[in-house]
Amino acid sequence: MLGSAALNDAAAQLFSFHPFRKPVKLALVLPLNSNSQEPARDCMDFYSGALMAIDAKKAEGVSVKLKVVDLSATSFTGDAFAQAIDGYDAVIGPFAAADLKKVLPQCRLAGVPLVSPLDQKAGEIAESEPLFFQVPTPHYIQAANLVESIPVEEGGRVTVFHSPEEEQFCTQVTKALEEFGIPYKKISYNVQRGRVITDSLKRAMKANENNYVIIASESEAFASDVVRNMSLVKKSCPGLSVYVSNKVRNFETIDADLLYKLGASLSTGYFVDYKDTATQNFILKYRALYHTEPSQYAFSGYDIFYFFISAINDLQGAFREFVPYYTLNLLQSNILFRRISDEGGYVNIRTRDVEYQNDFSIEVR
């Protein structure tokens, strides 16, 4: 098993596992373009990962029944699809929010949960749909988890750097700081001043204290400039710790070596730890089966199917009631759902904490 399933103490007192009750019945809906000479590659990768998860759960003794539906060759008018999924435990996919909205009325009619596997924009559907599951962790929760990872209990000060041209990520970060009751100060400057502001930034840090710096910007130019400046400040301020948006790791102009030298930390919804034994085994099996490397879609297919098969099988008829207490650490993601309101559905509130190490390795939690 990839990660240990866990119920918190209060839930565990109310619920006991009685696995292997009956086959877990899932439907996968994707625009596979099966009638085309070139089926959709990303969808096929996701499907391939899903099949591997089903195989892994079957090896554990769990029975799984899968219905695969090609969105591009299926009509969702009337109630034919609702009848076809009657008695199913969940429908997973499609990817895009617009396509999920096509499938949603049928799932609602059948009383079957609908799982959004990839699209951040689909999170808005969860606000009013009690049987909707949003797997991609919302950006505001990623920001909150980043803030929560800062060890402020060890003492020190928090400084938030942001660009005057953007507000969204900075607002998410400062809101989280305020909700956690963490004092902070904000520093904003125009990136054109980056080369002449280093001395004043050094003065803003306290050499004999812990300084937690959050680069609350997703602007490549600004974030790169702050990273460069912090690398210079670090020389005279050894207690400096830097926290960044997960988008920073994909910026082409940033000096990646500086992220390692700073020991930068980030919180992200998806990250593959290639040092992990389970990940290495998955890659070897995937290569053997499909004669290619697994893409992010393949990892997603595996993680999502592994989680839902495990949760549905373990929680049985109490799935909807107890899934907010059920968590798994998977190949590229961690999953724990929280219901957002009495009228709404569920969103994933877990992320992966990633820390760049001075020895040029990466620690993933």
C-alpha positions in Angstrom: 0.0 0.0 0.0 1.3 3.5 -0.9 0.4 5.4 2.2 -1.4 4.5 5.4 -5.1 5.3 5.4 -6.0 7.2 8.6 -9.1 8.2 10.4 -8.7 10.7 13.2 -9.3 9.4 16.8 -12.8 10.7 17.1 -13.9 9.2 13.8 -12.1 5.9 14.5 -14.2 5.5 17.7 -17.4 5.7 15.6 -16.2 3.6 12.7 -14.4 0.3 12.2 -13.1 -1.1 8.9 -14.9 -4.0 7.4 -13.2 -4.2 4.0 -14.1 -6.2 0.9 -17.9 -5.7 1.2 -18.7 -5.8 -2.5 -17.1 -4.6 -5.8 -16.2 -1.0 -6.0 -18.0 0.3 -9.1 -16.5 3.3 -10.8 -17.1 5.0 -14.2 -14.4 6.9 -16.0 -15.5 9.6 -18.4 -12.9 11.1 -20.7 -12.8 12.6 -24.2 -10.8 9.6 -25.5 -11.6 10.2 -29.2 -11.8 6.5 -29.6 -13.2 6.8 -33.1 -10.2 8.8 -34.2 -6.9 7.4 -35.6 -5.2 9.4 -32.9 -6.9 9.0 -29.5 -6.3 11.7 -26.9 -2.8 11.1 -25.5 -3.3 12.8 -22.1 -6.6 10.9 -21.5 -5.0 7.6 -22.5 -2.1 8.2 -20.0 -4.7 8.9 -17.3 -6.6 5.8 -18.2 -3.3 3.7 -18.1 -2.5 5.0 -14.6 -6.0 4.2 -13.5 -5.7 0.6 -14.8 -2.5 0.2 -12.8 -4.3 1.4 -9.6 -7.1 -1.0 -10.2 -4.6 -3.8 -10.6 -2.8 -2.8 -7.4 -6.1 -2.8 -5.4 -7.1 -6.2 -6.9 -3.8 -7.6 -5.7 -4.8 -6.4 -2.2 -8.1 -8.4 -2.6 -10.4 -5.5 -3.6 -12.9 -6.2 -6.4 -13.3 -3.4 -8.8 -15.8 -2.9 -11.7 -14.9 -0.1 -14.2 -17.1 1.4 -16.9 -15.2 3.5 -19.4 -17.2 6.2 -21.3 -15.9 8.2 -24.3 -17.2 11.7 -23.8 -16.7 12.5 -27.5 -19.0 9.6 -28.5 -21.7 9.8 -25.8 -24.9 11.9 -25.5 -25.8 13.2 -22.1 -29.3 14.3 -23.0 -32.2 12.5 -21.4 -31.4 10.1 -18.6 -29.7 7.2 -20.3 -26.3 7.9 -18.7 -28.0 8.3 -15.3 -29.6 4.9 -15.7 -26.2 3.4 -16.8 -24.4 4.5 -13.6 -27.3 3.7 -11.2 -25.7 2.0 -8.2 -22.2 3.1 -9.0 -20.0 4.5 -6.3 -18.5 7.4 -8.3 -17.9 8.9 -11.7 -14.4 10.2 -12.3 -13.8 12.8 -15.0 -13.8 14.4 -17.4 -10.9 16.8 -17.1 -12.3 20.2 -18.1 -14.8 22.2 -16.0 -17.1 22.7 -19.0 -17.3 19.0 -19.6 -17.9 18.2 -16.0 -20.9 20.4 -16.1 -22.3 18.3 -19.0 -22.0 15.1 -16.9 -23.1 16.7 -13.6 -26.9 16.6 -14.2 -26.8 12.9 -14.9 -24.8 12.2 -11.7 -27.2 14.3 -9.7 -30.1 12.4 -11.1 -28.5 9.0 -10.3 -27.2 10.2 -6.9 -23.6 9.3 -7.7 -20.6 11.5 -6.7 -18.7 13.2 -9.5 -14.9 13.6 -9.2 -13.0 16.5 -10.8 -9.5 15.1 -11.4 -7.5 18.0 -12.8 -9.2 21.4 -13.5 -8.7 24.1 -10.9 -11.6 26.1 -12.5 -14.0 23.2 -11.5 -13.6 24.2 -7.9 -16.5 26.6 -8.2 -18.9 23.7 -8.9 -18.2 22.3 -5.4 -19.8 25.4 -3.9 -23.3 24.2 -4.6 -23.0 20.5 -5.4 -23.0 18.2 -2.3 -21.8 15.2 -4.3 -18.9 16.9 -6.1 -15.3 16.1 -5.3 -12.5 18.5 -6.3 -9.1 16.8 -6.3 -6.8 19.7 -7.3 -6.1 21.6 -4.2 -7.4 25.2 -4.5 -4.7 28.0 -4.8 -5.9 29.7 -1.6 -5.4 26.4 0.3 -1.9 26.0 -1.2 -1.1 29.5 0.1 -2.5 28.7 3.6 -0.5 25.4 3.8 2.6 27.2 2.8 2.1 29.7 5.6 1.3 26.9 8.1 4.6 25.2 7.3 6.6 28.2 8.6 8.0 27.3 12.1 7.1 30.6 13.8 7.0 28.8 17.1 10.8 28.9 17.0 10.7 32.7 17.1 11.7 35.2 14.4 9.9 37.6 12.0 7.9 37.1 8.8 8.4 39.4 5.8 6.2 39.3 2.8 7.6 40.5 -0.5 5.1 41.3 -3.3 5.0 43.1 -6.6 3.0 46.3 -6.8 1.6 45.0 -10.1 -0.2 41.9 -8.7 -2.3 41.1 -5.7 -4.0 37.7 -5.8 -1.3 35.4 -4.4 -0.2 38.1 -1.9 -3.8 38.5 -0.7 -4.1 34.8 -0.2 -0.8 34.7 1.8 -1.6 37.7 4.0 -5.1 36.4 4.7 -3.6 33.1 5.8 -1.1 34.9 8.0 -3.8 36.9 9.7 -6.0 33.8 10.2 -3.1 32.0 11.9 -2.4 35.1 14.0 1.1 35.5 12.6 2.5 39.1 12.7 4.2 40.2 9.4 5.5 43.1 7.5 5.2 43.8 3.8 7.8 45.0 1.4 7.0 46.0 -2.2 9.3 47.4 -4.8 9.5 47.8 -8.5 11.6 45.2 -10.2 13.7 47.9 -11.9 15.0 48.8 -8.5 16.1 45.3 -7.7 19.8 45.9 -8.4 20.0 48.9 -6.1 17.8 47.8 -3.2 20.0 45.0 -1.8 21.5 47.1 1.0 18.2 48.3 2.2 16.9 44.7 2.2 19.8 43.6 4.2 18.9 46.2 6.8 15.3 44.9 6.9 16.6 41.5 8.0 17.9 40.9 11.5 21.2 39.0 11.4 20.8 37.4 14.8 17.1 36.3 14.4 15.2 33.8 12.3 13.9 35.7 9.2 11.1 34.0 7.3 10.6 35.5 3.9 7.6 34.8 1.8 7.9 35.8 -1.9 4.2 36.3 -2.4 4.5 36.8 -6.2 3.8 34.7 -9.2 5.5 37.2 -11.5 8.6 35.5 -13.0 10.6 38.8 -13.2 9.8 39.9 -9.6 10.2 36.5 -8.0 13.5 35.9 -9.7 14.7 39.3 -8.6 13.8 38.7 -4.9 15.4 35.2 -5.0 18.6 36.8 -6.3 18.5 39.5 -3.6 17.8 37.0 -0.9 20.8 35.0 -2.0 22.9 38.1 -1.3 21.2 38.8 2.0 21.7 35.2 3.1 25.5 35.7 3.4 25.0 38.1 6.3 21.8 36.6 7.6 22.3 32.9 8.1 18.8 32.5 9.8 17.1 33.4 6.6 14.4 31.0 5.3 12.6 31.6 2.0 9.1 30.5 1.0 7.8 30.7 -2.6 4.8 30.0 -4.9 4.9 26.5 -6.5 5.0 28.3 -9.9 8.5 29.4 -9.1 10.0 26.0 -9.8 8.9 26.2 -13.4 10.3 29.7 -14.1 12.9 29.5 -16.9 14.8 32.7 -15.9 15.3 31.9 -12.3 18.6 30.5 -11.2 17.6 27.1 -9.8 20.9 26.8 -7.9 19.8 29.8 -5.7 16.7 27.9 -4.6 18.9 25.2 -3.3 21.4 27.6 -1.6 18.5 29.4 0.0 16.8 26.1 1.1 13.6 27.5 -0.5 10.2 25.9 0.5 7.0 25.6 -1.4 3.6 24.0 -1.1 2.1 22.4 -4.2 -0.8 20.1 -5.2 1.4 17.8 -7.3 5.0 16.7 -6.9 6.7 13.4 -7.8 9.4 12.3 -5.3 11.6 10.1 -7.6 13.5 8.9 -4.5 10.4 7.2 -3.2 10.4 3.4 -3.6 6.7 3.3 -4.5 7.3 5.8 -7.2 10.3 3.9 -8.6 8.2 0.7 -8.7 5.4 2.4 -10.4 7.7 3.8 -13.1 9.3 0.3 -13.7 5.9 -1.3 -14.0 4.6 1.4 -16.3 7.6 1.1 -18.6 7.1 -2.7 -18.7 3.4 -2.4 -19.6 3.3 0.6 -21.9 6.9 0.9 -23.2 7.1 4.6 -22.4 7.6 7.0 -19.4 4.6 7.9 -17.2 3.4 11.5 -17.6 1.8 13.6 -14.9 -1.6 12.4 -16.3 -0.5 8.8 -15.6 0.4 9.6 -12.0 -2.9 11.4 -11.6 -4.9 8.5 -12.9 -3.1 6.2 -10.5 -3.4 8.4 -7.4 -7.1 9.3 -7.9 -8.2 5.8 -8.6 -6.1 4.3 -5.8 -7.6 6.8 -3.3 -11.3 6.4 -4.3 -11.1 2.6 -4.6 -9.4 2.5 -1.1 -11.8 5.0 0.5 -15.0 3.5 -0.9 -13.9 0.0 -0.1 -12.8 0.8 3.5 -15.6 3.2 4.4 -18.3 1.2 2.8 -21.8 2.8 3.1 -20.3 5.5 5.4 -18.1 6.8 2.6 -19.7 10.3 2.3 -19.9 10.7 6.1 -16.3 9.6 6.9 -14.3 10.6 3.8 -13.3 13.9 5.5 -11.4 11.9 8.0 -9.7 9.6 5.5 -6.3 10.5 4.0 -3.7 8.9 1.9 -0.2 9.9 0.8 0.1 8.8 -2.9 2.6 9.0 -5.7 2.4 12.6 -6.6 -0.2 14.0 -4.3 -1.7 13.8 -0.8 -5.5 13.7 -0.5 -7.8 14.7 2.3 -11.2 16.0 1.5 -13.1 18.7 3.4 -16.7 19.6 2.8 -16.9 23.3 2.2 -20.4 23.9 3.4 -23.7 22.1 4.2 -24.9 22.8 0.7 -21.6 22.3 -1.0 -19.2 19.5 -2.0 -15.7 18.4 -1.1 -12.3 19.9 -1.9 -8.8 18.4 -1.3 -7.1 20.4 1.5 -3.7 18.6 1.4 -0.6 19.6 -0.5 3.0 18.5 -0.8 5.6 20.5 1.1 8.8 20.7 -1.0 12.1 21.9 0.4 15.2 22.5 -1.6 18.3 21.2 0.3 21.8 22.7 0.3 23.2 19.4 -1.1 21.0 20.0 -4.2 18.5 17.3 -3.2 14.8 17.9 -2.6 12.9 16.8 0.5 9.2 16.1 -0.1 6.6 15.8 2.7 
